Amino acid sequence: MALASRILSRATRQVYTGPAILQSEYAAPVRLFATAPPATKGDSPPPTLKGDELLKNIFLDVKNKFETAIGVLRKEKITIDPEDPAAVSQYAKVMKTVREKAKLFSESERTKYTIVTRTAHIEDARTHMLALKEIRIKRGLTDELGAEAMMMDAVENIEKQIKKPLMKADKEGMAMLHAEFEKINKKLGISKEELPKYEEELELKIAKAQLEELEKDALEAMETQKKREEFKDEEMPEVKSLDIRNFL
């Protein structure tokens, strides 16, 4: 029972907090900051609510998303084997299905939304870039290509040319900056057309990290269970042979 509860807890919790366990060694390098999605995954923003009605709606929303996630996990087979590319791919596919059915953000969508909400009221390009760096660090993303430093250098070069801080409302100055960014992207071999590919790579890295956490929890749970008198002589199964559906 302890094993079942730990695996179930980890599997469902990762639906909401999966990217939080993604440490820098798993993170995809910073590529491009595309336009962010709307604040919610629905067709229109939610109405303004107050007090108990707001709390009730939040509770019902979380409850519905949780039940949706459980419904998917009951049907889909997950193999806890982070070293098997096929198992990682299948796990990523299941988590994507959960997010789509429960209307949850993917990691890339969450990052885009964070960027838009964090930078919406920033007026100058330099502060905007510093905010992007802060977001990247907080989300555990790496910048292995050094794109961030190149982009900041581009901002500084434009400001030297115009002899004043570059404001986001300065259409001519921002056009110059975007042209510099395009040169940087070309130099680094980055293209907007390949954004889906970069996002898929990130989701696979997240899936592998989550499976590693599931594997760790399952091994710890089995070790704890094996110490109990009634299981002392019982042989524990391989983690990859476990079927989460049996615990739901």
C-alpha positions in Angstrom: 0.0 0.0 0.0 2.9 2.4 0.8 4.4 1.7 -2.6 1.1 2.3 -4.4 0.5 5.6 -2.6 4.0 6.9 -3.2 3.9 6.2 -6.9 0.4 7.6 -7.3 1.3 10.7 -5.4 4.4 11.3 -7.5 2.7 10.6 -10.8 -0.2 12.9 -10.2 1.9 15.6 -8.5 4.1 15.8 -11.6 1.1 16.8 -13.7 1.2 20.1 -11.9 4.9 20.5 -10.7 6.9 18.5 -13.2 9.1 21.3 -14.5 10.1 22.2 -11.0 12.2 19.0 -10.7 14.0 19.8 -14.0 17.5 20.8 -12.9 20.0 22.7 -15.1 21.6 19.5 -16.3 18.3 18.5 -18.0 17.2 21.9 -19.2 17.2 22.8 -22.9 19.3 25.9 -23.8 17.5 29.2 -24.3 16.5 29.6 -27.9 13.8 32.1 -28.7 11.2 34.0 -26.7 8.0 33.7 -28.8 4.7 35.3 -28.2 3.1 34.0 -25.0 -0.3 32.3 -24.8 -3.3 33.9 -23.1 -3.6 33.8 -19.3 -5.9 30.8 -19.4 -6.3 27.9 -21.8 -10.0 28.6 -22.2 -11.6 30.7 -24.9 -12.0 33.8 -22.8 -10.7 35.2 -19.5 -12.6 34.2 -16.3 -15.0 36.7 -14.8 -13.9 38.7 -11.7 -15.0 36.9 -8.5 -14.8 37.6 -4.8 -14.5 35.8 -1.5 -16.0 32.3 -1.1 -17.2 32.1 -4.7 -13.6 32.6 -5.9 -12.2 29.9 -3.5 -15.0 27.5 -4.5 -14.3 27.9 -8.2 -10.5 27.4 -7.6 -11.2 24.2 -5.6 -13.6 22.9 -8.3 -11.1 23.7 -11.1 -8.3 21.9 -9.3 -10.6 18.9 -8.5 -11.7 18.6 -12.1 -8.1 18.8 -13.4 -7.0 16.1 -10.9 -9.9 13.8 -11.9 -9.1 14.4 -15.6 -5.4 13.5 -14.9 -6.4 10.3 -13.0 -8.8 9.3 -15.9 -5.9 9.5 -18.4 -3.5 7.7 -16.1 -6.0 4.8 -15.6 -6.0 4.2 -19.4 -2.4 4.8 -20.5 0.5 2.5 -19.9 3.6 4.1 -18.3 6.9 2.2 -18.0 9.1 3.6 -15.3 12.4 3.2 -17.2 14.2 6.6 -17.7 17.0 4.9 -19.7 14.6 3.5 -22.3 13.9 6.2 -25.0 10.6 4.5 -25.9 9.4 4.7 -22.3 10.5 8.3 -22.0 8.6 9.1 -25.3 5.5 7.3 -24.2 5.5 9.1 -20.8 5.9 12.5 -22.5 3.0 11.6 -24.7 0.8 10.6 -21.7 1.7 13.8 -19.9 0.8 15.8 -23.0 -2.5 14.1 -23.2 -3.2 15.0 -19.6 -2.3 18.6 -20.1 -4.5 18.9 -23.2 -7.5 17.3 -21.6 -7.1 19.2 -18.3 -6.2 22.5 -20.1 -2.8 22.8 -18.4 0.2 24.7 -19.7 3.1 22.9 -21.1 6.5 24.0 -19.9 7.1 26.2 -23.0 3.6 27.7 -22.7 4.2 28.4 -19.0 7.5 30.1 -19.8 6.0 32.2 -22.6 3.1 33.3 -20.3 5.6 34.2 -17.5 7.6 36.3 -19.9 4.6 38.3 -21.1 3.1 38.9 -17.7 6.5 39.8 -16.2 7.6 42.2 -19.0 4.3 43.7 -20.0 4.9 47.0 -18.1 8.6 47.2 -18.7 9.3 50.2 -21.0 13.0 49.8 -22.0 14.8 47.0 -23.8 17.6 46.7 -21.3 15.3 46.1 -18.3 13.3 43.7 -20.5 16.4 41.6 -21.2 17.4 41.5 -17.5 13.9 40.3 -16.7 14.2 37.5 -19.3 17.5 36.5 -17.6 15.8 36.4 -14.2 13.0 34.2 -15.6 15.5 31.9 -17.2 17.5 31.4 -14.0 14.4 30.9 -11.8 13.0 28.3 -14.2 16.3 26.4 -14.2 17.0 26.9 -17.9 20.5 27.0 -19.3 21.9 29.3 -22.0 24.6 27.0 -23.3 24.8 28.9 -26.6 25.5 32.3 -24.9 22.6 33.9 -26.8 21.7 36.0 -23.8 25.0 37.8 -23.6 24.9 38.4 -27.4 21.4 39.9 -27.2 22.5 42.2 -24.3 25.5 43.3 -26.3 23.1 44.1 -29.2 21.0 46.3 -26.9 24.2 48.1 -25.8 25.3 48.6 -29.4 21.9 50.1 -30.4 21.9 52.4 -27.4 25.4 53.7 -28.4 24.1 54.4 -31.9 21.0 56.3 -30.8 22.9 57.8 -27.8 20.0 57.1 -25.3 18.3 54.2 -23.6 16.4 52.0 -26.1 12.7 52.2 -25.3 10.3 49.5 -26.5 8.0 52.2 -27.9 10.9 53.4 -30.2 9.8 51.6 -33.4 12.9 52.5 -35.4 15.3 51.5 -32.5 13.4 48.2 -31.9 13.5 47.4 -35.6 17.3 47.8 -35.5 17.4 45.6 -32.4 15.3 42.9 -34.0 17.6 42.9 -37.0 20.5 42.3 -34.7 18.6 39.5 -33.0 18.0 37.9 -36.4 21.7 38.0 -37.1 22.4 36.3 -33.7 19.8 33.6 -34.4 21.3 32.9 -37.8 24.8 32.7 -36.3 23.7 30.2 -33.7 21.7 28.2 -36.1 18.3 29.1 -34.5 15.1 29.4 -36.6 11.5 30.1 -35.6 10.5 27.3 -37.9 12.2 24.8 -35.6 10.6 26.0 -32.4 8.3 23.0 -32.2 11.4 20.8 -32.4 13.0 22.7 -29.5 9.9 22.4 -27.5 9.7 18.7 -28.1 13.3 18.2 -27.0 12.5 20.1 -23.8 9.4 18.0 -23.1 11.5 14.8 -23.5 14.1 16.1 -21.1 11.3 16.9 -18.6 9.8 13.4 -19.1 13.1 11.7 -18.5 13.7 13.7 -15.3 10.2 12.9 -14.0 10.7 9.2 -14.7 14.0 9.3 -12.8 12.1 10.8 -9.8 9.4 8.1 -10.1 12.0 5.4 -10.2 13.8 6.8 -7.2 10.5 6.9 -5.2 9.5 3.4 -6.2 12.9 2.0 -5.1 12.8 3.8 -1.8 9.2 2.6 -1.2 10.2 -1.0 -2.0 13.2 -0.8 0.3 11.0 0.5 3.1 8.4 -2.3 2.4 11.0 -5.0 2.4 12.0 -4.1 5.9 8.6 -5.0 7.2 8.3 -8.5 8.7 5.5 -9.7 6.3 7.6 -8.8 3.2 11.0 -9.9 4.5 11.1 -13.0 2.3 9.3 -11.6 -0.6 11.2 -10.7 -3.8 10.6 -7.1 -4.9 9.8 -6.6 -8.6 11.8 -4.5 -11.1 10.6 -1.0 -11.1 10.1 -1.0 -14.9 7.7 -3.9 -14.5 5.3 -1.9 -12.3 2.0 -0.7 -13.9 0.8 2.5 -12.3 -2.7 1.7 -13.6 -2.9 -1.1 -10.9 -2.5 1.5 -8.2 -5.3 3.8 -9.3 
